Amino acid sequence: MIAFRPPRDHSSRDAWGPRARSQPRPADAFPSLAMRYHLSALIFLSALITAASLHAAPCNRYRTVNTVSPRPLAMGGAFISVRGHLGALNWNPAAFILSDEELTHRLRIYINPIITTVLLYDEHRDVGDILAALGTAVKAITYSHRWAELGLLLWEEPLSDPLASTNGRFFRSDRILEHHWHTLGLRIRLAPTVSLGCSGNLYKIQDRDGYSTLAGGANYGVLLRPVRRMEVGLAYFDFPAGLEDLRLDLEGLRDESVNGSVSLHPDASTIVALGLRDAAEGDKIGWDKFRFGFERTFRDMVAVRFGYFQSRRGQNDVFSFGLAIKHRGGGRTGLSFLGLKDLEASYALLLEEGQVVQERWHLLSLLFTI
């Protein structure tokens, strides 16, 4: 009699056995590549912030509580043709393109834990202070449709603040509730290569004497893609009376001025940008009107940025550096368990080297998406 042996069942064998060597190992067997990228970038970001803060400099200025300016200024302000960021609402609303997908609708809320934490630390005397701090946690609300996107940006810190302290704490919130602006912007896609945008700004600004100005302004923009891997942006800025120079010193934006930039994309992860201030002004074009920016993203997790420009105040050379850490939601992560989708932390360091004044500008942004 011939006995037939049933086939062996290998399904219960150890996954690391010889029969399974060609199979991929479980994702959680080792620390993921994303985790290693994030950890390395976080260590480098912490070291960069610490070194820049401790460096002996006559003047350190901090905008680290509630701002979306780290990416634009890390790229030297050559940002009017750069898409895909909340900061576009303040630079060129036509470039406020958060997704290239054909979305029916998508609503997103961006949470900034820094401002709430610092306000609770600094101002926690009564229930009113606590409620005010909790009310500032929402940094932005966006809505995306097939042909349009709408964005509301709240509690933005201006760079210009005559009453802000220097060489103080890295996080300080004593001015944010009295010195800020809000932005509501709309971007409409007319064609795959043409977008128009407009935004309205509500400013609450204090002068050197402590008097507050509450006024409105507007920005208008267009974004074009004339050829593949190139985008051209133009933006017009209309500031309210009395606040014409609010964004002049470092950002170089004048009242009733037309500003432009060109962005080149050698590949999907690289942006090289050239900006021009006051493009319609009749004066001779000097180096102080040009802006240069660069960004390189690695595996959609870590971005490195550089820039150069001359400040409009004294024409000092300004070198900018930036680093960002990104985490996209999905899978079994701590963010998804908390109801959060994405995270992005951005830091920018601006070094202004003048003959009289040497300044270090520190800008930090931390946003969660729900």
C-alpha positions in Angstrom: 0.0 0.0 0.0 1.3 3.4 -0.9 0.7 6.1 1.7 0.2 9.6 0.5 1.5 12.3 2.8 -0.7 15.4 2.9 1.1 18.6 1.8 2.7 20.5 4.6 1.1 23.7 5.8 3.6 26.5 5.9 1.2 29.2 6.9 1.9 28.7 10.6 5.7 28.7 10.2 7.8 31.5 11.6 7.8 34.5 9.3 11.5 34.6 9.6 11.9 30.9 8.4 13.8 30.0 5.2 10.6 29.7 3.2 9.6 33.3 4.0 12.9 35.1 3.3 11.5 36.6 0.1 8.4 38.0 1.8 8.5 41.5 3.2 9.0 41.8 6.9 6.2 43.3 9.0 6.2 47.1 9.0 6.5 47.3 12.7 9.5 44.9 13.0 11.9 47.8 12.8 11.6 51.5 13.2 10.1 52.8 10.0 12.1 54.9 7.6 9.7 57.8 8.2 10.3 57.6 11.9 14.1 57.8 11.4 13.8 60.7 9.0 11.6 62.6 11.5 13.8 61.8 14.4 17.0 63.0 12.6 15.3 66.1 11.4 13.9 66.9 14.8 17.4 66.5 16.4 18.9 68.8 13.7 16.0 71.3 14.1 16.5 71.4 17.9 20.3 71.9 17.5 19.8 74.7 14.9 17.3 76.6 17.1 19.6 76.2 20.2 22.7 77.3 18.4 21.0 80.2 16.8 19.5 81.4 20.0 22.7 81.1 22.0 24.9 82.7 19.4 26.1 86.0 20.7 24.3 88.6 18.6 23.2 92.2 19.4 19.6 91.5 18.6 17.4 88.3 18.5 13.8 88.7 17.4 11.2 86.0 17.8 8.0 85.3 15.9 7.4 81.9 17.2 3.9 81.9 18.7 1.5 82.0 15.7 2.8 82.6 12.2 2.8 80.9 8.8 5.9 82.9 7.6 8.7 80.4 8.2 8.5 78.8 4.7 8.1 82.1 2.7 10.9 83.9 4.5 13.2 80.8 4.6 12.9 81.0 0.8 14.0 84.7 0.9 10.5 86.0 0.3 10.5 84.7 -3.3 7.2 83.1 -2.6 4.6 84.8 -4.8 4.7 81.9 -7.3 5.0 79.1 -4.8 1.8 77.1 -4.3 0.5 74.7 -1.8 0.9 76.5 1.6 -1.3 78.4 4.0 1.2 81.3 3.7 0.0 81.9 0.1 -3.0 83.6 1.6 -0.7 86.4 2.8 1.5 86.5 -0.3 -0.5 85.5 -3.4 -4.0 84.1 -2.9 -4.0 82.7 -6.4 -1.3 80.3 -5.3 -3.4 79.0 -2.4 -3.6 75.5 -3.9 -3.6 72.8 -1.3 -4.4 69.9 -3.6 -4.2 69.2 -7.3 -6.8 66.4 -7.0 -10.3 66.7 -8.3 -12.0 67.0 -4.9 -15.7 67.3 -4.5 -15.2 69.0 -1.2 -12.8 68.9 1.7 -12.9 70.8 4.9 -9.8 71.1 7.1 -9.0 72.7 10.4 -5.5 73.6 11.4 -4.6 73.6 15.1 -1.6 75.5 16.6 -0.9 74.3 20.1 1.9 76.8 20.7 -0.1 79.9 21.1 -2.7 78.3 23.4 0.1 76.8 25.6 2.0 80.0 25.9 -1.1 82.1 26.6 -2.2 79.7 29.3 1.3 79.9 30.8 1.5 83.7 30.6 -2.1 84.7 31.2 -4.1 82.3 33.5 -5.6 84.7 36.0 -9.3 84.0 35.4 -11.7 82.1 33.3 -11.7 84.8 30.7 -7.9 84.3 30.1 -8.4 80.6 29.7 -11.2 81.0 27.2 -9.2 83.5 25.2 -6.3 81.1 25.1 -8.4 78.2 24.0 -10.1 80.4 21.3 -6.7 81.0 19.6 -5.9 77.4 19.1 -7.5 77.3 15.6 -5.0 78.8 13.2 -6.8 78.2 9.9 -9.9 76.7 8.3 -9.8 75.7 4.6 -12.4 74.4 2.2 -11.4 72.8 -1.1 -13.6 72.2 -4.1 -13.0 71.1 -7.7 -12.4 74.6 -9.0 -12.0 76.8 -5.9 -10.4 76.9 -2.4 -11.4 79.1 0.5 -9.1 79.8 3.5 -9.4 81.7 6.8 -6.1 82.5 8.5 -6.2 83.7 12.1 -4.0 85.5 14.6 -1.0 86.1 12.3 2.0 87.7 14.0 3.4 90.7 12.0 7.1 91.0 11.7 6.9 94.7 12.3 6.2 95.4 16.0 7.8 98.4 17.6 6.9 97.4 21.1 8.1 93.8 20.9 11.0 92.9 23.1 14.3 91.6 21.8 16.7 89.0 23.3 13.9 87.8 25.5 12.1 84.5 25.7 11.9 82.2 22.7 8.1 82.0 23.2 6.3 85.1 24.3 2.6 85.9 23.9 2.1 89.3 25.6 1.5 91.1 22.2 -0.4 88.6 20.1 -3.9 89.5 21.2 -3.3 93.2 20.6 -1.0 93.1 17.5 -2.1 90.7 14.7 -4.1 90.3 11.6 -6.7 87.9 10.1 -7.0 86.9 6.4 -9.9 85.5 4.4 -8.9 84.4 0.9 -10.4 82.8 -2.2 -8.7 81.1 -5.1 -10.5 80.2 -8.3 -9.1 77.9 -11.0 -10.0 79.3 -14.4 -8.0 76.6 -16.3 -5.4 74.0 -15.4 -2.8 76.6 -16.0 -4.5 79.7 -14.7 -5.7 80.7 -11.2 -7.0 84.0 -9.8 -7.2 84.9 -6.1 -8.1 87.7 -3.7 -7.9 88.0 0.0 -9.2 90.5 2.6 -7.2 91.4 5.7 -8.4 92.7 9.0 -5.5 94.4 10.9 -5.3 95.2 14.6 -2.0 96.9 15.0 -0.4 98.9 17.9 2.0 101.8 17.3 4.9 102.9 19.5 2.6 104.9 21.7 0.3 101.9 22.3 -2.6 103.2 20.2 -4.4 100.5 18.2 -5.4 100.7 14.6 -8.3 98.5 13.3 -8.4 98.6 9.5 -8.9 96.4 6.5 -6.8 95.8 3.4 -6.7 93.5 0.4 -4.4 91.4 -1.8 -5.0 90.3 -5.4 -3.0 87.7 -7.4 -2.7 85.6 -10.4 -0.8 82.3 -10.9 0.2 81.1 -14.4 1.9 77.9 -15.6 3.2 79.0 -19.1 5.3 75.8 -19.6 5.8 72.6 -17.8 7.8 72.9 -14.5 7.5 76.6 -14.4 5.0 78.9 -12.6 4.7 82.6 -12.6 2.9 84.7 -10.0 1.9 88.3 -9.7 0.4 89.9 -6.6 -0.9 93.4 -5.8 -1.0 94.6 -2.2 -3.3 97.3 -0.8 -2.6 98.2 2.8 -4.8 100.5 4.9 -3.9 104.1 5.6 -1.3 104.3 8.4 0.0 100.8 7.8 1.6 101.3 4.4 5.0 100.1 5.7 3.8 97.2 7.9 5.4 94.5 5.7 8.2 96.6 4.1 11.4 95.9 6.1 12.0 92.2 5.6 9.2 91.1 3.3 9.7 94.1 1.0 6.0 94.6 0.3 4.9 98.2 -0.3 1.5 99.6 -0.4 -0.2 99.6 -3.9 2.7 97.6 -5.3 2.9 94.8 -7.9 5.2 92.0 -7.0 6.2 88.9 -8.9 8.2 85.8 -8.9 9.1 82.8 -11.1 9.4 79.3 -9.7 11.2 76.5 -11.5 10.7 72.8 -10.7 13.7 70.8 -11.9 12.0 67.8 -10.3 9.0 67.0 -8.1 11.0 67.7 -4.9 12.9 70.9 -5.8 11.8 74.5 -6.1 14.1 77.3 -7.3 12.5 80.7 -7.1 13.4 84.3 -8.2 11.3 87.2 -6.9 11.0 90.9 -7.9 9.5 93.6 -5.7 7.7 96.7 -7.1 7.7 95.3 -10.6 5.6 98.2 -11.9 7.6 101.0 -10.3 9.4 103.3 -12.6 12.6 103.6 -10.6 15.7 101.8 -11.6 15.7 98.1 -10.6 18.4 97.4 -8.0 19.6 94.3 -6.1 17.4 95.2 -3.2 14.3 94.4 -5.3 15.4 90.8 -6.1 14.7 87.7 -3.9 16.2 84.3 -4.3 14.8 81.1 -2.8 15.4 77.3 -2.8 13.6 74.4 -1.4 14.4 70.7 -1.5 12.0 68.0 0.0 13.2 64.5 0.9 10.6 61.7 0.7 7.9 64.2 1.4 9.0 64.2 5.1 11.8 66.7 5.5 12.3 70.0 3.6 15.5 72.2 3.5 15.2 75.8 2.5 17.6 78.6 1.7 17.2 82.2 0.5 18.9 85.6 0.1 17.7 89.2 -0.3 18.6 92.7 0.8 16.3 94.3 3.4 14.6 97.6 2.3 15.8 99.2 5.5 19.5 100.0 5.0 19.9 97.5 2.2 21.5 95.0 4.6 22.3 91.5 3.3 19.9 88.9 4.7 20.6 85.2 4.5 17.8 82.8 5.3 17.7 79.1 6.3 14.8 76.8 7.0 14.0 73.3 8.0 10.6 71.6 8.0 9.3 68.2 9.3 6.2 66.8 7.7 4.1 63.9 8.7 1.2 62.8 6.5 -1.7 61.0 8.3 -2.6 57.4 7.5 -2.2 54.0 9.1 -1.9 53.3 12.7 -0.1 56.3 14.1 -0.4 58.4 17.2 -1.8 61.2 15.2 -4.7 59.1 13.8 -5.5 57.9 17.2 -5.9 61.5 18.4 -8.1 62.4 15.4 -5.2 64.3 13.7 -4.4 63.8 10.0 -1.2 65.8 9.3 1.6 67.6 11.1 4.1 70.1 9.9 6.8 71.9 12.0 8.7 74.7 10.2 11.6 76.8 11.5 13.3 79.7 9.7 16.4 81.6 10.7 17.1 85.0 9.1 20.6 86.5 9.5 20.7 90.2 8.8 24.2 91.5 8.6 24.4 95.3 8.7 27.3 97.7 9.4 25.5 98.9 12.5 23.0 96.3 13.4 23.2 92.5 13.3 19.9 90.8 13.8 18.7 87.2 14.1 15.1 86.5 13.3 13.6 83.3 14.5 10.3 82.1 13.1 8.5 78.9 14.1 5.3 77.2 13.1 3.7 74.0 14.3 0.4 73.0 12.8 -1.8 69.9 13.2 -4.6 69.1 10.8 -8.0 67.6 11.7 
